[in-house]
Amino acid sequence: MATATMTSKGQITIPAIVRAALGVGVGDRVEFVQVKPGHFELVAATQSITALKGVVRKPAVPVTIVMMNDAIATRGAKAK
């Protein structure tokens, strides 16, 4: 198990074995994702936004501006 010690400034050094497993290096970003209270996952945030292409499927029926406006109006009315 890899461990790290926090400095007085709240900083830690991610152990080399963890950096290698995540594939992160200098200048890369990581995210701390809470999976349950008191437990977090460290996730590499190195992919660009274009990597998300195709994650959300296109609707079976094209949505018109009128349909969008109706949906917004309906949801807005329910929220009040």
Backbone bond lengths (Angstrom), bond angles and torsions (degrees), N, CA, C in turn:
res aa  C-N    CA-C-N  psi(-1)  N-CA   C-N-CA  omega(-1)  CA-C   N-CA-C  phi
1 M - - - 1.454 - - 1.521 108.30 -
2 A 1.330 116.36 132.29 1.454 121.52 178.17 1.527 109.10 -88.29
3 T 1.322 116.61 138.11 1.467 121.21 178.73 1.516 109.75 -129.12
4 A 1.335 115.20 161.30 1.457 121.56 177.62 1.523 108.05 -144.22
5 T 1.315 116.54 155.61 1.460 122.39 179.31 1.518 109.07 -112.65
6 M 1.324 116.31 135.22 1.452 121.03 -179.90 1.525 109.97 -82.93
7 T 1.340 115.43 139.05 1.458 120.07 176.92 1.524 109.39 -83.74
8 S 1.334 116.01 174.42 1.464 120.52 178.65 1.536 111.68 -65.15
9 K 1.332 116.97 -18.44 1.465 121.49 178.23 1.533 112.12 -91.85
10 G 1.327 117.98 5.64 1.459 121.67 179.46 1.518 113.80 80.19
11 Q 1.321 117.47 19.68 1.458 121.39 -178.14 1.522 110.26 -101.79
12 I 1.337 115.08 148.06 1.463 120.51 172.76 1.525 108.08 -132.77
13 T 1.306 116.14 156.76 1.452 121.64 172.85 1.516 106.43 -103.09
14 I 1.326 116.13 122.83 1.459 119.62 178.86 1.522 107.51 -73.33
15 P 1.321 117.42 124.77 1.466 119.83 -178.51 1.534 112.34 -56.21
16 A 1.328 115.92 147.35 1.468 122.77 -175.96 1.527 111.79 -55.19
17 I 1.308 117.88 -39.81 1.472 120.78 -178.40 1.530 110.94 -64.96
18 V 1.335 117.23 -34.35 1.467 121.95 178.43 1.526 109.56 -73.53
19 R 1.341 117.42 -43.47 1.461 120.95 177.94 1.527 110.75 -58.89
20 A 1.322 115.85 -41.89 1.465 120.41 -179.94 1.530 110.79 -65.73
21 A 1.316 117.06 -42.49 1.467 120.77 -179.71 1.525 111.59 -65.70
22 L 1.332 116.74 -34.76 1.469 121.17 178.79 1.525 112.22 -81.67
23 G 1.317 115.80 -18.69 1.463 120.17 -177.76 1.514 112.78 72.33
24 V 1.337 116.89 32.77 1.459 120.57 179.99 1.517 110.51 -107.34
25 G 1.326 114.30 153.19 1.449 120.76 179.21 1.514 110.12 -142.02
26 V 1.309 116.27 -165.65 1.451 122.54 -178.02 1.528 110.40 -57.05
27 G 1.314 116.56 129.52 1.454 122.16 177.66 1.519 114.95 86.35
28 D 1.330 118.16 -11.22 1.463 120.21 178.32 1.527 109.98 -75.33
29 R 1.317 115.46 155.81 1.461 121.40 -179.69 1.520 109.49 -104.62
30 V 1.315 115.26 149.81 1.462 121.51 172.89 1.523 108.37 -127.81
31 E 1.308 116.40 153.05 1.453 121.51 178.41 1.520 108.73 -117.92
32 F 1.324 115.55 145.69 1.447 121.92 174.73 1.524 106.46 -105.82
33 V 1.321 117.10 113.34 1.458 122.15 -176.12 1.526 108.72 -109.29
34 Q 1.346 115.92 121.06 1.457 119.75 179.64 1.523 109.33 -76.31
35 V 1.333 116.43 120.81 1.461 121.05 -179.73 1.530 111.09 -97.15
36 K 1.312 116.71 -25.01 1.460 123.60 171.25 1.520 106.19 -166.06
37 P 1.316 118.46 164.74 1.467 119.27 -176.58 1.539 112.00 -53.51
38 G 1.325 115.02 124.94 1.465 120.79 178.61 1.513 114.88 83.04
39 H 1.338 118.51 0.56 1.463 121.89 -179.36 1.526 109.49 -128.83
40 F 1.316 115.36 126.99 1.456 121.71 -178.62 1.519 109.93 -126.56
41 E 1.327 115.42 152.67 1.456 121.97 171.04 1.519 107.83 -109.22
42 L 1.304 116.72 141.06 1.459 122.98 176.17 1.525 106.61 -97.24
43 V 1.338 116.88 118.17 1.457 121.64 -174.32 1.519 109.38 -122.02
44 A 1.318 116.56 133.05 1.459 120.83 176.37 1.517 108.92 -69.33
45 A 1.316 116.63 130.14 1.472 122.33 179.06 1.514 108.22 -111.26
46 T 1.313 116.04 56.29 1.463 120.78 -172.84 1.516 112.84 -101.88
47 Q 1.333 118.45 -9.20 1.459 119.86 -179.23 1.524 110.57 -81.36
48 S 1.315 115.38 148.35 1.458 119.72 177.25 1.523 109.28 -80.82
49 I 1.307 115.55 167.89 1.456 121.18 -179.50 1.525 111.07 -62.49
50 T 1.312 117.64 -26.84 1.465 120.12 -179.50 1.530 111.57 -67.46
51 A 1.324 117.65 -18.18 1.463 120.77 177.76 1.525 111.25 -67.74
52 L 1.329 117.48 -17.17 1.462 121.21 -179.98 1.528 112.83 -83.06
53 K 1.321 116.92 -6.97 1.463 120.13 -178.32 1.528 109.75 -57.57
54 G 1.329 115.35 129.03 1.455 120.61 178.49 1.520 114.56 91.77
55 V 1.325 118.20 -6.46 1.465 120.73 -179.76 1.521 110.82 -68.06
56 V 1.321 116.28 -40.68 1.463 121.33 178.50 1.519 107.63 -101.98
57 R 1.322 115.55 124.03 1.463 118.68 -177.68 1.522 111.22 -76.44
58 K 1.295 115.51 156.76 1.461 121.37 177.54 1.528 108.43 -74.13
59 P 1.333 117.77 146.49 1.462 119.47 178.21 1.528 110.75 -66.30
60 A 1.340 116.64 150.11 1.464 121.41 -179.75 1.521 110.56 -63.72
61 V 1.334 115.94 -36.13 1.459 121.37 178.71 1.527 107.66 -114.52
62 P 1.331 118.07 127.68 1.465 119.17 178.64 1.538 110.92 -57.32
63 V 1.321 115.65 140.14 1.462 121.42 -179.47 1.522 108.42 -96.75
64 T 1.331 115.39 126.61 1.462 119.95 -179.67 1.524 109.84 -88.61
65 I 1.313 115.78 166.41 1.462 121.32 176.72 1.525 110.21 -61.61
66 V 1.320 116.71 -39.42 1.471 120.87 179.07 1.529 109.86 -61.67
67 M 1.328 117.26 -44.27 1.473 121.13 178.99 1.527 110.40 -62.13
68 M 1.340 116.44 -41.57 1.469 120.17 178.68 1.522 110.68 -63.06
69 N 1.330 116.81 -46.68 1.465 120.73 179.79 1.526 111.46 -61.36
70 D 1.345 117.05 -40.72 1.464 120.91 177.68 1.532 110.74 -62.47
71 A 1.316 116.59 -43.83 1.462 120.71 179.89 1.526 110.67 -63.30
72 I 1.322 117.19 -41.92 1.472 121.39 178.89 1.517 109.89 -64.09
73 A 1.323 117.52 -44.02 1.457 121.53 -179.95 1.526 111.23 -63.24
74 T 1.330 115.88 -42.47 1.476 120.48 179.75 1.524 110.84 -64.59
75 R 1.328 117.44 -47.72 1.468 121.16 179.81 1.510 111.11 -65.00
76 G 1.333 116.66 -39.22 1.460 120.78 179.78 1.515 111.78 -64.60
77 A 1.327 115.69 -38.27 1.466 120.05 179.08 1.512 110.83 -67.89
78 K 1.328 117.74 -36.70 1.471 121.93 179.49 1.520 111.93 -70.86
79 A 1.329 117.00 -29.74 1.467 121.55 -177.47 1.515 112.29 -72.71
80 K 1.349 117.07 -22.68 1.462 120.71 -176.59 1.453 112.77 -80.13
